[in-house]
Amino acid sequence: MGRLIAAVHPIRPDFSFLTGWEAALVPMLLVGCDGGTHATSGIVPELTRGIYDAVRSGRIEEAFALQRTLIEIFDPLIQEDDFPEGFRVAAEVCGFRMGASRQPATESQIASRKKLAERFREKLQACGLG
């Protein structure tokens, strides 16, 4: 990303670089990204915005602490057996009515999603977000 930014900015100084990987948000902001587009921004925007603000203000230790919390939330959602369903589950927990998925689900997947919802609720509470 750093090489890409260095190559493009002299030609297009107005070009915005965005990262899409939550697990690397702080490093990408430090290397020069302008922001990001993240599934977690729809469920824990206070974390992604907090990371952005901390990096921009030079509070790097705080940014990395928030990054670790974001990863703790992100990893179980991305590891759900049928992405993006983990994020749909999390959005429902946060009060967004997502409706039924277009993808059919097995009984096992439905049970797994219910367990994921409970773990996500617990993680939000543990992080002071729920």
C-alpha positions, 0 to 999 in steps of 0.5 A: 500500500505504501508503494501504491500511495507513493506512486499515485499521489504525485500524479493524483494528489486528490486520490483517496486510498481506503483500506478494507481490512479491519485487522490492518486499519491502524497500520494502513492509516499510518502508511497513508490511507485516508480511511477505510470501508469496513463491515464492522463500521456498521456494527461498532462504528465507535471503534473504527471511528475511534481508531481513525481519530486516535491515529490522526491525533497521534495517539498511536498506543490508544489506536493500537489498543482499539485495534486489538478490541476491533480484532477481537470482535472482527475475527469471530464474525469473519470466521463464520462458516458462510461470510457475510452471515457473521456480520448480518448476525452482528447487525441484528444484535445491534438492532438492525433488521436485516431480514432473511438471507438470500442464501439457504441455511442448514439447521447446523448453520442456524444453530451456529448463528444463534451461538455467534449472536450470544457470543457477540452480545457478550463481547460487546458488553465486555468491551463496554459497547453493549 
